[in-house]
Amino acid sequence: MLKLLGIGDSHLPRRAKSVPDQIIKKLEQLAETEKFDYTLFTGDLVNAPKFMNFLNLITKKDLFIVIGNMDYYGGNRDAPAFQNLNISIGNNDNLIVGLTHGHQVSPRGDHSQLELIAIEKNFNILISGHTHKEEIFLQKDILLLNPGSATGAWSFIASGNPSFITLSINEKTGEITLCLYQYDVRATKFKDLKFYFVYENNIIRHKY
């Protein structure tokens, strides 16, 4: 079982002074028994070396990061526009998880344009950010994920609540369990929503 973390759009220290303690504690809790195999960061880090060090500490293998439109002002300006993770499923399937910031899409977050990027890049799952609006959406047979903002940073359509996504991928069966964690600032508590999918014959579909 592979354990992935999707997170990003921290906008430190411009739109937020720090990552909320509640997000840090929840990530520590989730990584306590077993670290994340991979972390995929959607960009707009801006300048947050302490947070990057923390993400490295809770990640076993690799931390993938892409450049966001605001990263040209910070320490992430050399990151690529796209990253991908190739996962072998069963005996003959490959599941490709793609990562990009999403600022090349207008209007921001447009599903059809994100789908075209995924098709062009041969991604089965595309994790993007930029909108700060957390989202899990199956576009035909491509899974579009947006973990929102780790700090709840402002944007035109953001919820204002800090959030991230975890993925558990069964390499034998192709089953994918997603969990969206969102800290509700007003209610001062976490909401977590689970979604179940399966990848088979180069297609992702709802499990139930």
Residue pairs with C-beta under 8 A, 6 or more apart in sequence:
1 168
1 169
1 170
1 171
2 37
2 38
2 87
2 167
2 168
2 169
2 171
3 34
3 35
3 36
3 37
3 166
3 167
3 168
4 36
4 37
4 38
4 39
4 40
4 85
4 97
4 166
4 167
4 168
4 169
5 27
5 36
5 38
5 39
5 40
5 55
5 58
5 59
5 164
5 165
5 166
5 167
6 40
6 42
6 127
6 145
6 147
6 164
6 165
6 166
6 167
7 39
7 40
7 41
7 42
7 55
7 147
7 150
7 164
7 165
8 40
8 41
8 42
8 43
8 44
8 45
8 68
8 101
8 129
8 147
8 149
8 150
9 42
9 43
9 44
9 68
9 129
9 130
9 132
9 147
9 148
9 149
9 150
9 151
9 153
9 155
10 16
10 19
10 44
10 45
10 46
10 48
10 51
10 149
10 150
10 151
10 153
11 44
11 46
11 70
11 149
11 151
11 153
12 18
12 19
12 45
12 46
12 47
12 48
12 51
12 151
13 46
13 47
13 48
14 46
14 70
14 73
15 151
15 153
15 154
16 151
16 152
16 153
18 151
19 48
19 51
19 150
19 151
19 162
20 151
20 152
20 162
20 183
22 162
22 183
22 190
23 150
23 151
23 162
23 164
23 183
24 54
26 181
26 183
26 190
27 54
27 58
27 164
28 58
30 36
30 166
31 58
35 58
35 59
35 60
36 58
36 59
36 60
36 166
37 59
37 60
37 61
38 59
38 61
38 62
38 63
38 64
38 85
39 55
39 58
39 59
39 62
39 63
39 64
40 64
40 65
40 83
40 85
40 97
40 99
40 127
41 55
41 63
41 64
41 65
41 66
41 99
42 66
42 68
42 99
42 100
42 101
42 102
42 127
42 128
42 129
42 130
42 146
42 147
43 65
43 66
43 67
43 68
43 69
43 71
43 76
43 79
43 100
43 101
43 129
43 130
44 68
44 69
44 70
44 71
44 101
44 129
44 130
44 153
45 51
45 52
45 65
45 68
45 71
45 74
45 75
45 76
46 68
46 70
46 71
46 73
46 74
46 75
46 76
47 74
47 75
47 76
49 75
51 150
52 63
55 63
56 63
62 85
64 83
64 85
64 99
65 76
65 79
65 83
66 79
66 80
66 81
66 82
66 83
66 99
66 100
66 101
67 76
67 77
67 78
67 79
67 80
67 81
67 101
68 76
68 101
68 103
68 129
68 130
69 101
69 103
69 130
71 77
71 79
81 100
81 101
81 104
82 98
82 99
82 100
82 121
83 98
83 99
83 100
84 96
84 97
84 98
84 99
84 121
84 123
85 96
85 97
85 99
86 94
86 95
86 96
87 94
87 95
87 96
87 97
87 169
87 171
88 94
88 95
88 171
89 95
89 169
89 171
89 172
89 174
89 199
90 171
90 172
90 173
90 174
93 174
93 199
93 200
93 201
93 202
95 124
95 125
95 169
95 174
95 199
96 122
96 123
96 124
96 125
97 123
97 124
97 125
97 127
97 167
98 117
98 118
98 121
98 123
98 125
98 126
98 127
99 126
99 127
99 128
100 117
100 126
100 127
100 128
101 128
101 129
101 130
102 108
102 109
102 114
102 128
102 129
102 130
102 131
102 146
103 130
104 117
105 113
105 114
105 117
105 128
105 130
106 113
108 130
108 131
108 156
108 157
109 128
109 130
109 131
109 133
109 135
109 146
109 157
111 137
111 139
111 144
112 139
114 126
114 128
114 139
114 144
115 139
115 140
115 142
115 144
117 123
117 126
118 124
118 125
118 126
118 139
118 142
118 144
119 142
123 142
124 141
124 142
124 143
124 199
124 202
124 204
125 142
125 143
125 144
125 145
125 167
125 204
126 142
126 143
126 144
126 145
127 145
127 146
127 147
127 165
128 144
128 145
128 146
129 146
129 147
129 148
129 149
130 155
131 146
131 155
131 157
131 158
132 148
132 149
132 152
132 153
132 154
132 155
132 157
132 158
132 159
133 146
133 148
133 155
133 157
133 158
133 159
134 146
134 147
134 148
134 159
134 161
134 163
134 165
134 180
134 182
135 144
135 145
135 146
135 148
136 143
136 144
136 145
136 146
136 165
136 178
136 180
136 193
136 195
137 143
137 144
137 145
138 144
138 197
138 204
138 205
138 206
141 202
141 203
141 204
141 205
142 204
143 176
143 197
143 204
145 165
145 167
145 178
147 163
147 164
147 165
147 180
148 158
148 159
148 161
148 162
148 163
148 164
148 182
149 155
149 158
149 162
149 163
150 162
150 163
150 164
151 162
152 158
152 159
152 160
152 161
152 162
152 163
152 183
152 185
154 160
159 182
160 185
161 182
161 183
161 184
161 185
162 182
162 183
162 185
163 180
163 181
163 182
163 183
164 181
165 178
165 179
165 180
165 181
166 178
166 179
166 181
167 176
167 177
167 178
168 176
168 177
168 178
168 179
169 175
169 176
170 176
173 198
174 198
174 199
174 200
175 196
175 197
175 198
175 199
175 207
176 196
176 197
176 198
176 199
176 204
177 194
177 195
177 196
178 194
178 195
178 196
178 197
179 192
179 193
179 194
179 195
180 192
180 193
180 195
181 190
181 191
181 192
182 190
182 191
182 192
182 193
183 189
183 190
183 191
184 190
184 191
196 206
196 207
196 208
197 204
197 205
197 206
197 207
198 204
198 205
198 206
198 207
